[in-house]
Amino acid sequence: MKIYITEVGPRDGLQNYPKIIDTKKKVEFINLLSESNVDEIEVSSFVSPKLVPQLSDAEEVFKNIKRNKKIIYSALVPNEKGLERALSVNVDKISVFTSASETFNLKNINMSIEESLNKFKNIIKIAKESSKLTRAYISTAFWCPYEGKIDSMKVRDISLKLLNMGVDEISLGDTIGKASPDDVRELLELILKDIKRDNIVMHFHVTYGMASANVYIAYREFSIYKFDSSVGGIGGCPFAPNARGNIATEDLVYMLKRLGANVMVDIEKVIQAYSILEIESYSYISKLKL
């Protein structure tokens, strides 16, 4: 099975970066990523510019990037207004986001989990009517900075509700990077009883240094083949205190290739793309290469 990698650097990686990156540089960054053979690029988020100033240029970025027909260009939308903006620039895949923690969801999007799910119904309906692919993020799928360990059954139930709405895939996020291989094993053993692995994407963070080990378990033991990653390991969440970035794309690709996985991503191209941002890298491979 070919590994499917979603490069989330342009959105998840940059959303929390304090210095505003020029739109032209973002476009150049994404265009270079398009040469790396990643399967999908999460380009931006159509949130309120007041909430995330870094991504206020979402329309302009989408209008100016050079699209590779082999790559899916996705975006995060928080509401129907965001969806309307996304559709106006022909986003390929629409992503929505909720959490497995009530406290985290309230702090992140000011809604309960059930309220957020109800809000997604029409977004997913309109997206599907517009022939768009859809994804749902479930953050804090393992641990929450406010509630501690998350019940895997809760993650399963939320995932099933989202899939029943018509979502094509679920990205399970280790938002604070605290999950261990045993946590990953526990969750996947449960949800794969009811959900096909084709519908599951793993989204690991590196806060406690467990991301690569968690990928190993998901891939080796459960044949999960869809992963989110961010060039340079950049990323984080303003509502998750001390959370470090995503697993670095170059580190993920190197490890999976050494495991004999079918990975088509060009590490050198990934590093080249990241270098134009002039942001400190948290990956191991890029530091060896640069």
VEXKOLFI-763331 format. One record per residue (C-alpha): x, y, z; residue in one letter; residue number from 1. Coordinates in steps of 0.5 Angstrom, whole numbers. Each point is the difference from the previous one (the first is absolute). Layout:
<sites>
[site [X Y Z] A NUM]
...
</sites>
This chain:
<sites>
[site [0 0 0] M 1]
[site [3 7 -2] K 2]
[site [1 5 6] I 3]
[site [-5 6 -1] Y 4]
[site [3 6 3] I 5]
[site [-4 7 2] T 6]
[site [5 5 0] E 7]
[site [-3 5 6] V 8]
[site [6 5 0] G 9]
[site [-3 6 -4] P 10]
[site [-6 0 5] R 11]
[site [1 -4 7] D 12]
[site [7 1 -1] G 13]
[site [0 8 -1] L 14]
[site [-7 2 4] Q 15]
[site [4 0 7] N 16]
[site [6 4 -3] Y 17]
[site [0 7 3] P 18]
[site [4 3 -6] K 19]
[site [-5 1 -6] I 20]
[site [3 -3 -6] I 21]
[site [-1 4 -7] D 22]
[site [-5 -3 -5] T 23]
[site [5 -1 -5] K 24]
[site [4 -4 4] K 25]
[site [-5 -4 2] K 26]
[site [-2 -1 -7] V 27]
[site [7 -2 -2] E 28]
[site [0 -5 6] F 29]
[site [-6 -3 -2] I 30]
[site [2 -1 -7] N 31]
[site [7 -3 2] L 32]
[site [-4 -5 4] L 33]
[site [-4 -2 -6] S 34]
[site [7 -2 -3] E 35]
[site [1 -5 6] S 36]
[site [-5 -5 -2] N 37]
[site [-4 1 6] V 38]
[site [-7 -3 -1] D 39]
[site [-4 6 3] E 40]
[site [2 7 3] I 41]
[site [-4 4 5] E 42]
[site [0 7 -3] V 43]
[site [-3 4 5] S 44]
[site [-6 1 5] S 45]
[site [-6 4 -2] F 46]
[site [-1 3 7] V 47]
[site [-1 7 3] S 48]
[site [6 4 -2] P 49]
[site [-1 3 7] K 50]
[site [1 -7 3] L 51]
[site [6 -2 -4] V 52]
[site [3 6 -4] P 53]
[site [6 -5 -3] Q 54]
[site [-6 -3 -4] L 55]
[site [-4 6 -2] S 56]
[site [3 0 -7] D 57]
[site [-3 -7 -1] A 58]
[site [-4 2 -7] E 59]
[site [6 3 -3] E 60]
[site [5 -6 2] V 61]
[site [-5 -4 -4] F 62]
[site [-1 4 -6] K 63]
[site [7 1 -1] N 64]
[site [3 -7 1] I 65]
[site [2 -5 -6] K 66]
[site [-4 -6 1] R 67]
[site [3 -7 -1] N 68]
[site [-6 -4 -3] K 69]
[site [3 -6 4] K 70]
[site [-1 4 7] I 71]
[site [-6 1 4] I 72]
[site [0 7 3] Y 73]
[site [-4 1 6] S 74]
[site [-2 5 5] A 75]
[site [-4 0 7] L 76]
[site [-6 4 1] V 77]
[site [-4 1 6] P 78]
[site [-7 2 -2] N 79]
[site [-4 1 -6] E 80]
[site [3 7 -2] K 81]
[site [7 -3 0] G 82]
[site [-3 -5 -4] L 83]
[site [-2 5 -5] E 84]
[site [6 3 0] R 85]
[site [4 -7 -2] A 86]
[site [-5 -2 -5] L 87]
[site [1 7 -4] S 88]
[site [7 -2 -1] V 89]
[site [-1 -7 -2] N 90]
[site [3 -4 6] V 91]
[site [1 -7 -1] D 92]
[site [-2 -3 7] K 93]
[site [-4 4 6] I 94]
[site [2 -2 7] S 95]
[site [-3 1 6] V 96]
[site [2 0 7] F 97]
[site [-2 -2 7] T 98]
[site [3 -4 6] S 99]
[site [-1 -6 5] A 100]
[site [0 5 6] S 101]
[site [-6 4 2] E 102]
[site [5 5 3] T 103]
[site [5 1 -5] F 104]
[site [-6 1 -5] N 105]
[site [-3 5 4] L 106]
[site [7 4 0] K 107]
[site [2 -2 -7] N 108]
[site [-7 2 -4] I 109]
[site [-4 2 6] N 110]
[site [-5 -6 -1] M 111]
[site [-2 -6 3] S 112]
[site [2 -6 -4] I 113]
[site [-8 -2 -2] E 114]
[site [0 8 -2] E 115]
[site [6 -1 -5] S 116]
[site [-3 -6 -3] L 117]
[site [-7 3 -1] N 118]
[site [4 6 -3] K 119]
[site [4 -5 -5] F 120]
[site [-7 -3 -3] K 121]
[site [-1 5 -5] N 122]
[site [7 2 -1] I 123]
[site [1 -8 -2] I 124]
[site [-6 0 -4] K 125]
[site [1 6 -4] I 126]
[site [8 -2 -1] A 127]
[site [-3 -7 -3] K 128]
[site [-5 3 -4] E 129]
[site [6 4 -3] S 130]
[site [3 -6 -2] S 131]
[site [6 1 6] K 132]
[site [4 -5 4] L 133]
[site [-1 1 7] T 134]
[site [4 -1 6] R 135]
[site [-1 1 8] A 136]
[site [5 1 5] Y 137]
[site [-1 -3 7] I 138]
[site [5 4 4] S 139]
[site [2 -3 7] T 140]
[site [-2 -7 -2] A 141]
[site [5 -3 5] F 142]
[site [2 6 6] W 143]
[site [-3 6 1] C 144]
[site [4 6 4] P 145]
[site [-6 1 4] Y 146]
[site [-4 -7 1] E 147]
[site [6 -4 0] G 148]
[site [-1 -7 -4] K 149]
[site [-5 -1 -5] I 150]
[site [-5 -6 0] D 151]
[site [1 -3 -6] S 152]
[site [-7 -2 -1] M 153]
[site [-2 7 0] K 154]
[site [5 1 -6] V 155]
[site [-3 -6 -3] R 156]
[site [-8 3 1] D 157]
[site [2 7 -3] I 158]
[site [4 -3 -6] S 159]
[site [-6 -4 -2] L 160]
[site [-5 6 1] K 161]
[site [5 4 -5] L 162]
[site [0 -6 -5] L 163]
[site [-8 -1 0] N 164]
[site [0 7 -2] M 165]
[site [4 -1 -6] G 166]
[site [7 2 2] V 167]
[site [5 -4 -4] D 168]
[site [6 -1 5] E 169]
[site [1 2 7] I 170]
[site [7 2 2] S 171]
[site [1 -2 8] L 172]
[site [5 5 3] G 173]
[site [4 0 6] D 174]
[site [0 7 1] T 175]
[site [5 1 6] I 176]
[site [4 -6 -3] G 177]
[site [-1 -4 7] K 178]
[site [-2 -7 -3] A 179]
[site [4 -6 0] S 180]
[site [0 -6 -4] P 181]
[site [-4 -3 5] D 182]
[site [-5 5 -1] D 183]
[site [0 0 -7] V 184]
[site [-1 -8 0] R 185]
[site [-6 1 5] E 186]
[site [-3 5 -5] L 187]
[site [1 -3 -6] L 188]
[site [-2 -7 3] E 189]
[site [-7 3 2] L 190]
[site [-2 4 -6] I 191]
[site [3 -5 -6] L 192]
[site [-6 -5 2] K 193]
[site [-5 5 -2] D 194]
[site [4 5 -5] I 195]
[site [4 -2 -6] K 196]
[site [7 2 0] R 197]
[site [-1 4 -7] D 198]
[site [-4 5 4] N 199]
[site [6 1 6] I 200]
[site [5 5 -1] V 201]
[site [5 1 6] M 202]
[site [3 7 2] H 203]
[site [5 -1 5] F 204]
[site [4 6 4] H 205]
[site [7 -1 3] V 206]
[site [0 4 7] T 207]
[site [2 -7 3] Y 208]
[site [4 -3 -5] G 209]
[site [-5 -5 -2] M 210]
[site [-2 2 -7] A 211]
[site [4 -5 -4] S 212]
[site [-1 -6 5] A 213]
[site [-8 1 0] N 214]
[site [1 0 -8] V 215]
[site [4 -6 0] Y 216]
[site [-6 -3 4] I 217]
[site [-6 2 -4] A 218]
[site [4 -2 -6] Y 219]
[site [3 -7 2] R 220]
[site [-5 -2 4] E 221]
[site [-7 3 -3] F 222]
[site [2 1 -7] S 223]
[site [-2 7 0] I 224]
[site [3 4 -6] Y 225]
[site [-2 7 1] K 226]
[site [3 5 4] F 227]
[site [1 7 1] D 228]
[site [6 4 1] S 229]
[site [4 7 -1] S 230]
[site [6 2 -3] V 231]
[site [5 2 5] G 232]
[site [-4 -3 6] G 233]
[site [-3 7 0] I 234]
[site [-7 1 3] G 235]
[site [-4 0 7] G 236]
[site [-6 2 3] C 237]
[site [-2 6 4] P 238]
[site [-5 -3 4] F 239]
[site [5 -6 2] A 240]
[site [5 3 5] P 241]
[site [7 -2 -2] N 242]
[site [-2 -5 -6] A 243]
[site [6 0 -5] R 244]
[site [-1 -1 -7] G 245]
[site [-2 -6 -5] N 246]
[site [4 -5 -2] I 247]
[site [5 2 -5] A 248]
[site [-2 -2 -7] T 249]
[site [8 -2 -2] E 250]
[site [0 -4 7] D 251]
[site [-6 -3 -2] L 252]
[site [2 -2 -7] V 253]
[site [7 -2 2] Y 254]
[site [-3 -5 5] M 255]
[site [-5 -3 -4] L 256]
[site [5 -1 -6] K 257]
[site [5 -4 5] R 258]
[site [-6 -4 2] L 259]
[site [-1 -2 -7] G 260]
[site [-7 4 -1] A 261]
[site [-2 2 -7] N 262]
[site [2 8 1] V 263]
[site [0 4 -6] M 264]
[site [2 7 3] V 265]
[site [7 3 -2] D 266]
[site [3 2 7] I 267]
[site [5 5 -3] E 268]
[site [-6 4 -4] K 269]
[site [-3 0 7] V 270]
[site [6 3 3] I 271]
[site [1 5 -5] Q 272]
[site [-8 2 0] A 273]
[site [1 1 8] Y 274]
[site [7 4 -1] S 275]
[site [-4 6 -3] I 276]
[site [-4 2 6] L 277]
[site [7 1 4] E 278]
[site [-4 -3 6] I 279]
[site [4 -4 5] E 280]
[site [-1 -8 -1] S 281]
[site [-1 -5 5] Y 282]
[site [1 -6 -4] S 283]
[site [6 -5 0] Y 284]
[site [1 -1 -7] I 285]
[site [0 7 -3] S 286]
[site [5 2 6] K 287]
[site [5 -6 -3] L 288]
[site [-2 2 -7] K 289]
[site [1 8 0] L 290]
</sites>
